[in-house]
Structures are given as structure tokens and as C-alpha cells.
Amino acid sequence: MQIVDLEFIVTQIQENLDLDATYWNENEGCIKFDETPVFYTRYEDHFMIEIDGVEMEVPRI
């Protein structure tokens, strides 16, 4: 089982998801960090992410 660096993933989502041209136009999708898929849904003031079946709300900055 691979250990997920949740703090790193949350920081990357907050700092880059709205700026990365690959993802900024999509309201939902999946990004892989190493081999771990991270599913996201974009809302007006936050992201919902799912990692290994666990969902969490991440504020947009």
C-alpha cells in the first residue's frame, strides 16, 4: 500500500488547479499523484476531493 502525502496533495490542488491549463476549464476530473488517483469536483468556493474512497472539502484560495 502506498502512503499518500495528503498535505502535499491539498496544497497542490489549492495552488495549481485553477491555474493549470490542463484542468482549469474542467469542473470535475482526476489527477494522479504518483500512482494515486485524486478525483475532484470544483465548486464556487471549494473543491471536493476523493482519495482512496475518502472525500474531503478543500477551500479554494
RODO-2510 file (C-alpha; in nm, 4 decimals, decimal comma):
residues 61
     n   res          X          Y          Z
     1     m     0,0000     0,0000     0,0000
     2     q     0,1317     0,3415    -0,0958
     3     i     0,1333     0,6211     0,1597
     4     v    -0,0392     0,9381     0,0405
     5     d     0,1012     1,2782     0,1398
     6     l    -0,2354     1,4443     0,1932
     7     e    -0,0901     1,7825     0,2899
     8     f     0,1118     1,7937    -0,0346
     9     i    -0,1914     1,6979    -0,2468
    10     v    -0,4188     1,9571    -0,0815
    11     t    -0,1567     2,2290    -0,1309
    12     q    -0,1104     2,1343    -0,4964
    13     i    -0,4870     2,1362    -0,5571
    14     q    -0,5308     2,4765    -0,3902
    15     e    -0,2337     2,6424    -0,5587
    16     n    -0,2479     2,4921    -0,9073
    17     l    -0,5858     2,3506    -1,0076
    18     d    -0,7317     2,6884    -1,1075
    19     l    -0,4120     2,7903    -1,2874
    20     d    -0,3141     2,4752    -1,4782
    21     a    -0,4484     2,4986    -1,8347
    22     t    -0,4911     2,1209    -1,8376
    23     y    -0,7543     2,1381    -1,5624
    24     w    -0,8837     2,4937    -1,5202
    25     n    -1,1695     2,4515    -1,7678
    26     e    -1,2993     2,1268    -1,6147
    27     n    -1,5404     2,1237    -1,3223
    28     e    -1,4530     1,7666    -1,2346
    29     g    -1,1831     1,5221    -1,3176
    30     c    -0,8980     1,3110    -1,1907
    31     i    -0,5344     1,3946    -1,1272
    32     k    -0,2751     1,1310    -1,0453
    33     f    -0,0119     1,1968    -0,7820
    34     d     0,2423     0,9200    -0,8334
    35     e     0,0033     0,6261    -0,8754
    36     t    -0,2728     0,7658    -0,6530
    37     p    -0,5792     0,8967    -0,8375
    38     v    -0,7334     1,2082    -0,6843
    39     f    -1,0846     1,2841    -0,8065
    40     y    -1,2023     1,6422    -0,7768
    41     t    -1,5169     1,8471    -0,8224
    42     r    -1,4877     2,2240    -0,8417
    43     y    -1,7384     2,4480    -0,6624
    44     e    -1,7500     2,8261    -0,6357
    45     d    -1,5601     2,8448    -0,3057
    46     h    -1,4130     2,4969    -0,2560
    47     f    -1,3097     2,1679    -0,4122
    48     m    -1,4381     1,8275    -0,3105
    49     i    -1,1637     1,5704    -0,3488
    50     e    -1,1725     1,1949    -0,3116
    51     i    -0,8637     0,9889    -0,2369
    52     d    -0,8900     0,6140    -0,1820
    53     g    -1,2670     0,6431    -0,1198
    54     v    -1,2314     0,9221     0,1366
    55     e    -1,3929     1,2560     0,0484
    56     m    -1,2874     1,5905     0,1860
    57     e    -1,3631     1,9566     0,1260
    58     v    -1,0706     2,1788     0,0305
    59     p    -1,1192     2,5585     0,0352
    60     r    -1,0234     2,7479    -0,2804
    61     i    -0,7609     3,0155    -0,2171
***
